[in-house]
Amino acid sequence: MMLSLYDKLIFSREPFQRDTIEARMRECGFNSISRCELFLWDLEILLQLKKCLGDKVILKGGAASQFYIPIEAQRISIDTDLLCSEVDASGRFQ
């Protein structure tokens, strides 16, 4: 049996569905569906990297700060700033 791309996600399919994104936007007071979806994909990519690299990769910058401030003060970050440790001289992960 062949897996779909959605089966390989860490998040379930549901958070990426339009009605779910729109509900979260209303709940959080955001106004851009594309920025909300980009932020979801940023988090999915981070979790996929952490699955492979564990604590060698961490989220930093504006996206990371959103986990520590009240929801009414949050903004949507559409880029992912990461810090990765243990990269050898050729740029490969160890």
Buried (B, 14 or more C-beta within 10 A) or exposed (E): EEEEEEEEBEEEEEBBEEEBBEEBBEEEEBEEEEBBBBBBBBBBEBEEBBEEBEEBBBBEEBBBEBEEEEEEEBEBBBEBEBEEEEEEEEEEEE
